Amino acid sequence: MDSIIRDIEKEFSQATEVPAFKAGSTVTVSYKIKEGNKERVQQFQGVVIQRKGSGATETFTVRKMSGNIGVERIFPISSPFIEKIEVNKVGDVRRARIFYFRDRRGKSARIKEKRRAVTEK
């Protein structure tokens, strides 16, 4: 039964290019917003708190600080409203879901950056 559902999901899902990111990464998500008959693209930049689900139902949660208030937004990976996902920093965290990050302020809210090998073109 499970394999049948997976096969149908593959058939109907639009394959979109999603960069490799995980919890602790800082990403910028460009998504489309409809206001009346106008459509515009808005960026949401923050730290990925978790990735959840698999296949067509996979989602990820991004948290940012707006003023002194924390704002979280859940994005479906297969959403047609997401224009692109850009990975700004790759964070080095030990957990897959960093909910403890919600309670942190100031210096304790920093995440170590994972060193990446630089490839020259």
CNS distance restraints for C-alpha pairs under 8 A (distance, minus, plus):
assign (resid   1 and name CA) (resid   5 and name CA) 6.55 0.50 0.50
assign (resid   2 and name CA) (resid   6 and name CA) 6.33 0.50 0.50
assign (resid   3 and name CA) (resid   7 and name CA) 6.13 0.50 0.50
assign (resid   4 and name CA) (resid   8 and name CA) 6.30 0.50 0.50
assign (resid   5 and name CA) (resid   9 and name CA) 6.16 0.50 0.50
assign (resid   6 and name CA) (resid  10 and name CA) 6.24 0.50 0.50
assign (resid   6 and name CA) (resid  55 and name CA) 7.79 0.50 0.50
assign (resid   7 and name CA) (resid  11 and name CA) 6.29 0.50 0.50
assign (resid   8 and name CA) (resid  12 and name CA) 6.38 0.50 0.50
assign (resid   9 and name CA) (resid  13 and name CA) 5.83 0.50 0.50
assign (resid   9 and name CA) (resid  55 and name CA) 7.40 0.50 0.50
assign (resid   9 and name CA) (resid  56 and name CA) 6.47 0.50 0.50
assign (resid  10 and name CA) (resid  55 and name CA) 7.98 0.50 0.50
assign (resid  10 and name CA) (resid  56 and name CA) 7.98 0.50 0.50
assign (resid  13 and name CA) (resid  56 and name CA) 6.61 0.50 0.50
assign (resid  13 and name CA) (resid  78 and name CA) 7.53 0.50 0.50
assign (resid  14 and name CA) (resid  78 and name CA) 7.31 0.50 0.50
assign (resid  15 and name CA) (resid  78 and name CA) 7.92 0.50 0.50
assign (resid  16 and name CA) (resid  78 and name CA) 7.18 0.50 0.50
assign (resid  18 and name CA) (resid  77 and name CA) 7.87 0.50 0.50
assign (resid  18 and name CA) (resid  84 and name CA) 7.89 0.50 0.50
assign (resid  18 and name CA) (resid  85 and name CA) 6.79 0.50 0.50
assign (resid  19 and name CA) (resid  85 and name CA) 7.02 0.50 0.50
assign (resid  19 and name CA) (resid  86 and name CA) 7.33 0.50 0.50
assign (resid  19 and name CA) (resid  87 and name CA) 7.23 0.50 0.50
assign (resid  21 and name CA) (resid  25 and name CA) 6.19 0.50 0.50
assign (resid  21 and name CA) (resid  87 and name CA) 7.00 0.50 0.50
assign (resid  21 and name CA) (resid  90 and name CA) 7.19 0.50 0.50
assign (resid  22 and name CA) (resid  48 and name CA) 6.81 0.50 0.50
assign (resid  22 and name CA) (resid  50 and name CA) 7.21 0.50 0.50
assign (resid  22 and name CA) (resid  51 and name CA) 6.85 0.50 0.50
assign (resid  22 and name CA) (resid  90 and name CA) 7.97 0.50 0.50
assign (resid  22 and name CA) (resid  96 and name CA) 7.49 0.50 0.50
assign (resid  23 and name CA) (resid  47 and name CA) 7.56 0.50 0.50
assign (resid  23 and name CA) (resid  48 and name CA) 4.94 0.50 0.50
assign (resid  23 and name CA) (resid  49 and name CA) 5.14 0.50 0.50
assign (resid  23 and name CA) (resid  50 and name CA) 5.17 0.50 0.50
assign (resid  23 and name CA) (resid  51 and name CA) 6.88 0.50 0.50
assign (resid  23 and name CA) (resid  91 and name CA) 7.46 0.50 0.50
assign (resid  23 and name CA) (resid  93 and name CA) 7.30 0.50 0.50
assign (resid  23 and name CA) (resid  95 and name CA) 7.51 0.50 0.50
assign (resid  23 and name CA) (resid  96 and name CA) 5.68 0.50 0.50
assign (resid  23 and name CA) (resid  97 and name CA) 6.31 0.50 0.50
assign (resid  23 and name CA) (resid  98 and name CA) 6.86 0.50 0.50
assign (resid  24 and name CA) (resid  47 and name CA) 5.91 0.50 0.50
assign (resid  24 and name CA) (resid  48 and name CA) 5.46 0.50 0.50
assign (resid  24 and name CA) (resid  49 and name CA) 6.35 0.50 0.50
assign (resid  24 and name CA) (resid  90 and name CA) 6.80 0.50 0.50
assign (resid  24 and name CA) (resid  91 and name CA) 4.48 0.50 0.50
assign (resid  24 and name CA) (resid  92 and name CA) 6.45 0.50 0.50
assign (resid  24 and name CA) (resid  93 and name CA) 5.92 0.50 0.50
assign (resid  24 and name CA) (resid  98 and name CA) 7.42 0.50 0.50
assign (resid  24 and name CA) (resid 111 and name CA) 6.93 0.50 0.50
assign (resid  25 and name CA) (resid  47 and name CA) 5.66 0.50 0.50
assign (resid  25 and name CA) (resid  48 and name CA) 5.56 0.50 0.50
assign (resid  25 and name CA) (resid  87 and name CA) 7.08 0.50 0.50
assign (resid  25 and name CA) (resid  88 and name CA) 7.52 0.50 0.50
assign (resid  25 and name CA) (resid  89 and name CA) 5.59 0.50 0.50
assign (resid  25 and name CA) (resid  90 and name CA) 4.40 0.50 0.50
assign (resid  25 and name CA) (resid  91 and name CA) 4.57 0.50 0.50
assign (resid  25 and name CA) (resid  92 and name CA) 7.92 0.50 0.50
assign (resid  26 and name CA) (resid  45 and name CA) 7.15 0.50 0.50
assign (resid  26 and name CA) (resid  46 and name CA) 5.45 0.50 0.50
assign (resid  26 and name CA) (resid  47 and name CA) 4.38 0.50 0.50
assign (resid  26 and name CA) (resid  48 and name CA) 6.23 0.50 0.50
assign (resid  26 and name CA) (resid  87 and name CA) 6.17 0.50 0.50
assign (resid  26 and name CA) (resid  88 and name CA) 5.44 0.50 0.50
assign (resid  26 and name CA) (resid  89 and name CA) 5.01 0.50 0.50
assign (resid  26 and name CA) (resid  90 and name CA) 6.45 0.50 0.50
assign (resid  26 and name CA) (resid  91 and name CA) 7.10 0.50 0.50
assign (resid  27 and name CA) (resid  45 and name CA) 5.65 0.50 0.50
assign (resid  27 and name CA) (resid  46 and name CA) 5.79 0.50 0.50
assign (resid  27 and name CA) (resid  47 and name CA) 6.34 0.50 0.50
assign (resid  27 and name CA) (resid  48 and name CA) 7.04 0.50 0.50
assign (resid  27 and name CA) (resid  85 and name CA) 6.80 0.50 0.50
assign (resid  27 and name CA) (resid  86 and name CA) 5.54 0.50 0.50
assign (resid  27 and name CA) (resid  87 and name CA) 4.47 0.50 0.50
assign (resid  27 and name CA) (resid  88 and name CA) 5.36 0.50 0.50
assign (resid  27 and name CA) (resid  89 and name CA) 7.09 0.50 0.50
assign (resid  28 and name CA) (resid  43 and name CA) 6.25 0.50 0.50
assign (resid  28 and name CA) (resid  44 and name CA) 5.53 0.50 0.50
assign (resid  28 and name CA) (resid  45 and name CA) 4.19 0.50 0.50
assign (resid  28 and name CA) (resid  46 and name CA) 6.67 0.50 0.50
assign (resid  28 and name CA) (resid  85 and name CA) 5.87 0.50 0.50
assign (resid  28 and name CA) (resid  86 and name CA) 5.12 0.50 0.50
assign (resid  28 and name CA) (resid  87 and name CA) 6.49 0.50 0.50
assign (resid  28 and name CA) (resid  88 and name CA) 7.05 0.50 0.50
assign (resid  29 and name CA) (resid  43 and name CA) 5.51 0.50 0.50
assign (resid  29 and name CA) (resid  44 and name CA) 5.18 0.50 0.50
assign (resid  29 and name CA) (resid  45 and name CA) 6.31 0.50 0.50
assign (resid  29 and name CA) (resid  82 and name CA) 7.12 0.50 0.50
assign (resid  29 and name CA) (resid  83 and name CA) 7.75 0.50 0.50
assign (resid  29 and name CA) (resid  84 and name CA) 6.13 0.50 0.50
assign (resid  29 and name CA) (resid  85 and name CA) 4.65 0.50 0.50
assign (resid  29 and name CA) (resid  86 and name CA) 6.43 0.50 0.50
assign (resid  30 and name CA) (resid  41 and name CA) 6.22 0.50 0.50
assign (resid  30 and name CA) (resid  42 and name CA) 5.58 0.50 0.50
assign (resid  30 and name CA) (resid  43 and name CA) 4.47 0.50 0.50
assign (resid  30 and name CA) (resid  44 and name CA) 6.54 0.50 0.50
assign (resid  30 and name CA) (resid  82 and name CA) 6.00 0.50 0.50
assign (resid  30 and name CA) (resid  83 and name CA) 5.42 0.50 0.50
assign (resid  30 and name CA) (resid  84 and name CA) 5.35 0.50 0.50
assign (resid  30 and name CA) (resid  85 and name CA) 6.35 0.50 0.50
assign (resid  31 and name CA) (resid  41 and name CA) 5.43 0.50 0.50
assign (resid  31 and name CA) (resid  42 and name CA) 5.57 0.50 0.50
assign (resid  31 and name CA) (resid  43 and name CA) 6.51 0.50 0.50
assign (resid  31 and name CA) (resid  81 and name CA) 5.38 0.50 0.50
assign (resid  31 and name CA) (resid  82 and name CA) 4.26 0.50 0.50
assign (resid  31 and name CA) (resid  83 and name CA) 5.29 0.50 0.50
assign (resid  31 and name CA) (resid  84 and name CA) 7.22 0.50 0.50
assign (resid  32 and name CA) (resid  39 and name CA) 6.61 0.50 0.50
assign (resid  32 and name CA) (resid  40 and name CA) 5.58 0.50 0.50
assign (resid  32 and name CA) (resid  41 and name CA) 4.47 0.50 0.50
assign (resid  32 and name CA) (resid  42 and name CA) 6.34 0.50 0.50
assign (resid  32 and name CA) (resid  81 and name CA) 5.07 0.50 0.50
assign (resid  32 and name CA) (resid  82 and name CA) 6.40 0.50 0.50
assign (resid  32 and name CA) (resid  83 and name CA) 6.88 0.50 0.50
assign (resid  33 and name CA) (resid  39 and name CA) 5.64 0.50 0.50
assign (resid  33 and name CA) (resid  40 and name CA) 5.43 0.50 0.50
assign (resid  33 and name CA) (resid  41 and name CA) 6.12 0.50 0.50
assign (resid  33 and name CA) (resid  42 and name CA) 6.98 0.50 0.50
assign (resid  33 and name CA) (resid  81 and name CA) 7.62 0.50 0.50
assign (resid  34 and name CA) (resid  38 and name CA) 5.80 0.50 0.50
assign (resid  34 and name CA) (resid  39 and name CA) 4.49 0.50 0.50
assign (resid  34 and name CA) (resid  40 and name CA) 6.63 0.50 0.50
assign (resid  35 and name CA) (resid  39 and name CA) 6.19 0.50 0.50
assign (resid  41 and name CA) (resid  83 and name CA) 7.96 0.50 0.50
assign (resid  45 and name CA) (resid  62 and name CA) 7.77 0.50 0.50
assign (resid  45 and name CA) (resid  64 and name CA) 6.65 0.50 0.50
assign (resid  46 and name CA) (resid  62 and name CA) 5.62 0.50 0.50
assign (resid  46 and name CA) (resid  63 and name CA) 5.14 0.50 0.50
assign (resid  46 and name CA) (resid  64 and name CA) 4.44 0.50 0.50
assign (resid  46 and name CA) (resid  65 and name CA) 7.78 0.50 0.50
assign (resid  47 and name CA) (resid  62 and name CA) 5.39 0.50 0.50
assign (resid  47 and name CA) (resid  63 and name CA) 5.30 0.50 0.50
assign (resid  47 and name CA) (resid  64 and name CA) 6.46 0.50 0.50
assign (resid  48 and name CA) (resid  60 and name CA) 6.97 0.50 0.50
assign (resid  48 and name CA) (resid  61 and name CA) 5.70 0.50 0.50
assign (resid  48 and name CA) (resid  62 and name CA) 4.44 0.50 0.50
assign (resid  48 and name CA) (resid  63 and name CA) 6.40 0.50 0.50
assign (resid  49 and name CA) (resid  60 and name CA) 7.55 0.50 0.50
assign (resid  49 and name CA) (resid  61 and name CA) 5.54 0.50 0.50
assign (resid  49 and name CA) (resid  62 and name CA) 5.85 0.50 0.50
assign (resid  49 and name CA) (resid  63 and name CA) 6.67 0.50 0.50
assign (resid  49 and name CA) (resid  97 and name CA) 5.74 0.50 0.50
assign (resid  49 and name CA) (resid  98 and name CA) 5.27 0.50 0.50
assign (resid  49 and name CA) (resid  99 and name CA) 6.54 0.50 0.50
assign (resid  49 and name CA) (resid 101 and name CA) 7.77 0.50 0.50
assign (resid  50 and name CA) (resid  60 and name CA) 5.62 0.50 0.50
assign (resid  50 and name CA) (resid  61 and name CA) 5.47 0.50 0.50
assign (resid  50 and name CA) (resid  62 and name CA) 7.69 0.50 0.50
assign (resid  50 and name CA) (resid  96 and name CA) 6.33 0.50 0.50
assign (resid  50 and name CA) (resid  97 and name CA) 4.72 0.50 0.50
assign (resid  50 and name CA) (resid  98 and name CA) 6.74 0.50 0.50
assign (resid  51 and name CA) (resid  58 and name CA) 7.27 0.50 0.50
assign (resid  51 and name CA) (resid  59 and name CA) 5.81 0.50 0.50
assign (resid  51 and name CA) (resid  60 and name CA) 4.27 0.50 0.50
assign (resid  51 and name CA) (resid  61 and name CA) 6.61 0.50 0.50
assign (resid  51 and name CA) (resid  96 and name CA) 7.66 0.50 0.50
assign (resid  51 and name CA) (resid  97 and name CA) 7.53 0.50 0.50
assign (resid  52 and name CA) (resid  58 and name CA) 5.66 0.50 0.50
assign (resid  52 and name CA) (resid  59 and name CA) 5.28 0.50 0.50
assign (resid  52 and name CA) (resid  60 and name CA) 6.07 0.50 0.50
assign (resid  53 and name CA) (resid  57 and name CA) 5.93 0.50 0.50
assign (resid  53 and name CA) (resid  58 and name CA) 4.25 0.50 0.50
assign (resid  53 and name CA) (resid  59 and name CA) 6.31 0.50 0.50
assign (resid  54 and name CA) (resid  58 and name CA) 4.50 0.50 0.50
assign (resid  54 and name CA) (resid  59 and name CA) 7.98 0.50 0.50
assign (resid  56 and name CA) (resid  77 and name CA) 7.53 0.50 0.50
assign (resid  56 and name CA) (resid  78 and name CA) 5.94 0.50 0.50
assign (resid  57 and name CA) (resid  76 and name CA) 6.86 0.50 0.50
assign (resid  57 and name CA) (resid  77 and name CA) 7.64 0.50 0.50
assign (resid  57 and name CA) (resid  78 and name CA) 7.43 0.50 0.50
assign (resid  58 and name CA) (resid  76 and name CA) 5.97 0.50 0.50
assign (resid  58 and name CA) (resid  77 and name CA) 5.82 0.50 0.50
assign (resid  58 and name CA) (resid  78 and name CA) 7.41 0.50 0.50
assign (resid  59 and name CA) (resid  74 and name CA) 6.65 0.50 0.50
assign (resid  59 and name CA) (resid  75 and name CA) 5.52 0.50 0.50
assign (resid  59 and name CA) (resid  76 and name CA) 4.22 0.50 0.50
assign (resid  59 and name CA) (resid  77 and name CA) 5.45 0.50 0.50
assign (resid  60 and name CA) (resid  74 and name CA) 5.72 0.50 0.50
assign (resid  60 and name CA) (resid  75 and name CA) 5.49 0.50 0.50
assign (resid  60 and name CA) (resid  76 and name CA) 6.53 0.50 0.50
assign (resid  60 and name CA) (resid  77 and name CA) 7.08 0.50 0.50
assign (resid  61 and name CA) (resid  72 and name CA) 6.70 0.50 0.50
assign (resid  61 and name CA) (resid  73 and name CA) 5.65 0.50 0.50
assign (resid  61 and name CA) (resid  74 and name CA) 4.37 0.50 0.50
assign (resid  61 and name CA) (resid  75 and name CA) 6.31 0.50 0.50
assign (resid  62 and name CA) (resid  72 and name CA) 5.57 0.50 0.50
assign (resid  62 and name CA) (resid  73 and name CA) 5.43 0.50 0.50
assign (resid  62 and name CA) (resid  74 and name CA) 6.43 0.50 0.50
assign (resid  62 and name CA) (resid  75 and name CA) 7.86 0.50 0.50
assign (resid  63 and name CA) (resid  70 and name CA) 6.79 0.50 0.50
assign (resid  63 and name CA) (resid  71 and name CA) 5.62 0.50 0.50
assign (resid  63 and name CA) (resid  72 and name CA) 4.29 0.50 0.50
assign (resid  63 and name CA) (resid  73 and name CA) 6.54 0.50 0.50
assign (resid  64 and name CA) (resid  70 and name CA) 5.80 0.50 0.50
assign (resid  64 and name CA) (resid  71 and name CA) 5.37 0.50 0.50
assign (resid  64 and name CA) (resid  72 and name CA) 6.47 0.50 0.50
assign (resid  65 and name CA) (resid  69 and name CA) 5.65 0.50 0.50
assign (resid  65 and name CA) (resid  70 and name CA) 4.48 0.50 0.50
assign (resid  65 and name CA) (resid  71 and name CA) 6.01 0.50 0.50
assign (resid  66 and name CA) (resid  70 and name CA) 6.11 0.50 0.50
assign (resid  66 and name CA) (resid  71 and name CA) 6.63 0.50 0.50
assign (resid  70 and name CA) (resid 102 and name CA) 7.72 0.50 0.50
assign (resid  75 and name CA) (resid  79 and name CA) 7.53 0.50 0.50
assign (resid  77 and name CA) (resid  82 and name CA) 7.84 0.50 0.50
assign (resid  89 and name CA) (resid 113 and name CA) 6.63 0.50 0.50
assign (resid  89 and name CA) (resid 114 and name CA) 7.85 0.50 0.50
assign (resid  90 and name CA) (resid 113 and name CA) 5.85 0.50 0.50
assign (resid  90 and name CA) (resid 114 and name CA) 5.56 0.50 0.50
assign (resid  90 and name CA) (resid 115 and name CA) 7.98 0.50 0.50
assign (resid  91 and name CA) (resid 111 and name CA) 6.01 0.50 0.50
assign (resid  91 and name CA) (resid 112 and name CA) 5.75 0.50 0.50
assign (resid  91 and name CA) (resid 113 and name CA) 4.59 0.50 0.50
assign (resid  91 and name CA) (resid 114 and name CA) 5.38 0.50 0.50
assign (resid  92 and name CA) (resid 111 and name CA) 6.78 0.50 0.50
assign (resid  92 and name CA) (resid 112 and name CA) 5.40 0.50 0.50
assign (resid  92 and name CA) (resid 113 and name CA) 5.61 0.50 0.50
assign (resid  92 and name CA) (resid 114 and name CA) 5.05 0.50 0.50
assign (resid  93 and name CA) (resid 111 and name CA) 7.28 0.50 0.50
assign (resid  93 and name CA) (resid 112 and name CA) 7.50 0.50 0.50
assign (resid 100 and name CA) (resid 104 and name CA) 7.18 0.50 0.50
assign (resid 101 and name CA) (resid 109 and name CA) 6.53 0.50 0.50
assign (resid 104 and name CA) (resid 108 and name CA) 5.80 0.50 0.50
assign (resid 104 and name CA) (resid 109 and name CA) 4.85 0.50 0.50
assign (resid 105 and name CA) (resid 109 and name CA) 5.18 0.50 0.50
assign (resid 106 and name CA) (resid 110 and name CA) 7.48 0.50 0.50
